[in-house]
C-alpha cells in the first residue's frame, strides 16, 4: 500500500493510502505501485489518479513535482483541483 499526499498552494487535497498512483509527468504518464524505486519527476498538465476503479480520487494538476520514497508518494503541484 502507498501513503499518498497531494498538496497545492491552497490546501492539502488528499492525505491517505492507495494501491496505485498515475500522474502526468512532464514527458508522459507515470504509474506508481507498491515497491516502486525511489524517484522524483516534474509534473506536466493533466489528470492525477490516486487509486484504481470507481473509488479512484481524480485531480487536475498543472506543474510541480512528484516524489516516491519507501512507498510514500508526495505530489506537490502549482495548481490543482478535483476532476
N, C-alpha and C positions, 0 to 999 in steps of 0.2 A: 504494500500500500504506500502511496505517496502522500506526503504532507505538502499542501499547496497553499501559497499566499498570492493573491492578486492585488496589487497596490497601485493606486493612481494618486496624483497630487491632491485630489479632493477627499479620498476615502480609501479604506480597505474594503475592496469589493467582494473578496472571498477569502476565507480562512477555514481550512478543513482538510479532509482526506479524499483521495480519489484513486481509481485504478489506472488512469491514464490522463495525459495532457497532450493536446495537439495545438500548436501555436504557429502563427505566421512569422517565421524568421525573415530577415532581410533578403535572403536568397531562395526562399521556398518554405514549404511546410516542414515542421519538425515534430516528431512524435516521441513522447517520453513515457516509458513504462517502468515499473519497479525494477531496481537493479541497474538503471542507466548509468553509464560512465559520467564522471563529473564533466560539466561543460558550461560554457557561457556563450550566448549569442545575442546579437542585436535583433530587435523586433522590427518587422515591417508594419504594413497596414492590413488588417483582415480580422478574421474570426478566431478567437481563442476558445477552445472547448476543454472544459475540465470534467472528466468522467466520460462515460460512454452511454449510448442508448437514449431512451426518453428522459432519464434523470440527469443528463449532462447539463452543466451550467455553461451558458454561452455568453461571451462578451465580444464587443468590437473593440479592438485596440489599435493604437497608432503610435509607433516609436517606443523606445525604451529598451529593456533587456530582459533576458530570461537566464536564470542560473539554476543548475542542478548540482547538488552535493548531498551524497548519502541519503537518497530518497526524499530529499526536500527540494521542492521546486518553488522558486521565488520569481514572480513576474512583476516587474516594476515598469509601468507604462506612462508615457507622457499624456495620453488621452485614452479614456476607456468608458464604456457604458454597457448596460445589459443589451444583449442582442435579441 
